[in-house]
Amino acid sequence: MKITKFIASALVFLVFQSCTKEVDFNQLDDANINTTYNSTLVYLNLTAPKFLDQFNQEITETFDLIEAPISTDYKAYLEKLEFTIITKNGFNRTFRISIIFYDKYKQPIYELQPIINVPENSPEITTIVEIPKEDISVIYNTQYFGFHIFLTPSDDGSVITINDIATLNLKSSAKLYFNFRKI
Amino acid sequence: MRKLSFFIFLVCAIGYNQNKQVLYDFADLPQTLLLNPGAEVSQKFHFGMPLFSQISVQGGFTGFSTYDIFADNGIDINDKIKTAIDNFGKTEFVGFNQQLEVFSGGFRLPNSNYLSFGYYQEFDLLAKIPRDLVDLYYEGNTDLNRRYSSKKAAFRTELLGVLHVGLSKKINEKWNVGARAKIYSSVFNASSKSNSGSFYTEDGTQNIYRQHLDNINFLMQSSGIFFENDEEFNASYVKSKLLFGGNLGLGFDVGFTHHIKKQWEITGSILDLGFVNNTKNVRSYSLKGDYELEGLQLNFDPNNPEDYWTDLKEEFDNSIVLDTLYKSYISFRPVKLHGSVSYAFGQKYDDCRFLIGPDLYVNKIGFQWFSTVGVVHSFMAGTLFYERWINKYLQTKLTYTVDPYSFSNVGLGLSTTIGMFNMYFAADNLLSLNNIYDAKSASFQLGINFIFKDKN
């Protein structure tokens, strides 16, 4: 009989004690998972011919365009976009690099600020450019990224020639800051 | 809705074990024959109440509990999520198993063998989640040179109907053996296992970073999930596939009961030695290759503008090859092994100290062992148990189990038989009853049978 009473008591204990402790599922509204991804982007190693026309005359601007459709899947979560751009200039000339976003009709819709200034004969310079939160939606309308390189006139009137062995280097990466609020 | 789905994920996706440690070898229930076809049963015949002879739900998640995240204890939920992620093991697994016995019955043959049969539906899900993938989602890839590996990522899921017939045969006073044949009819099956591959970022030479997809080798096989014709996944489709219109397979269970001495008993069984031949609505995806990217090199050649994006996509597609396969495949059921050793004691006497039923012992203690062996995941569990007749109508079983979910899993089984009417209930993780949200696994089985004993 003792064992029977013991089992009965154990059952009563198990059944009649509280089944839950306090939980609050509304906390999910405050949940934030902040995740950061690094992505490699474009790079370039431009030599003198890239700044000369067919007659080997210096040009003041050169340009390239990349088509890169941006997925809208994570639109609700992307909070900040930060570009790291490292430049190195062996030319005796100053360059200005402008990155412009174009829509599917190749119409410019946004210019990354500030325009990157690459001084003459400069070692590696790191520039960090951020797309502010209020502008971030523009990337979802972007179909093309344009890279414009402008040569500023030299102080002494010298120009780039075909025999110039210098290079202009650019490296870049993007840091994407997500906040996965809606788990 | 998102709260609901997250809650369902946490609570319903708890667990997987298929270890019915309370029900195993308990109270001569007909359902014990499904866990050991060589179990001894004493009835003349039985049948289960249709749809109610066994309802079984089991689940577990080894990572963290609902309470770990949602406890109303004044700690910021983000801190609790971080703690849960920090405590996440190298690989955690999540799963769910549900069975519904549609009908069952059995009767003693003239040669005293016991023939049992039935049909049940089973849904099974298991996923292994490697920490690397969790970290990649939670922290991102800013940790240079860290390899985020998908090697341990695997899953399987299936929904199937099982028609079975088994025979329990008493060879002599010491040995009872049994076997069961099963026909599987699968509604759907999907699995991915033996995957490999990693993603990592390192310092580049031409650019700031170089990113790698290294040794990617992923295969997912499926049947009954993607449809090639006008079929739709609805109730009538599921019903027709459960009732032998699906992908068919065969399986076997074998088991034994051996009385070493009068009060000592050992049992063992191997369940689901079987396969399903997946031939209908089969689609598999294979992903293989290596790829590295340092970035796009811009050439600034206006006379020959390059289509960088198309070139990149082509290079990626050529490096990481995605194949869609429509080839039949065989899926193996996870094999379950049970074993036990027990000692019965305490005979019952009437008021005049005459022995009631010389073979009947009131108490039984013992040890059970369970393991499941599958291509996706294998594990073991050990159980100590104590079984007792409370009175002639009520039998109980108390279990203590150590398994990958917990070192403190206490279970309880109750079986009551009044006349021919039998009802049973078994559940585990009772220590979590004081806070069910804190349980990492839970299971229960319940059912109603009509059992007819031999008048002799």
Interface residues (C-beta under 8 A of the other chain):
Chain A: I3 T4 I7 L11 L14 V15 Q17 S18 C19 T20 K21 E22 V23 D24 F25 N26 Q27 L28 D30 A31 N32 I33 T35 T36 Y37 N38 S39 T40 L41 V42 Y43 L44 N45 L46 K50 T62 F63 D64 L65 I66 E67 A68 P69 T84 I86 F147 I149 K171 S172 S173 K175 F178 K182 I183
Chain B: R2 K3 F6 F7 T66 Y67 I69 F70 A71 D72 N73 D76 I77 N78 I81 Y137 Y138 E139 G140 N141 T142 T201 G204 Q206 N207 I208 Y209 R210 Q211 L293 E294 G295 L296 Q297 L298 N299 F300 D301 P302 P305 D307 Y308 W309 T310 R388 I390 N391 T396 L398 L412 L430 L433 N434 N435 I436 Y437 D438
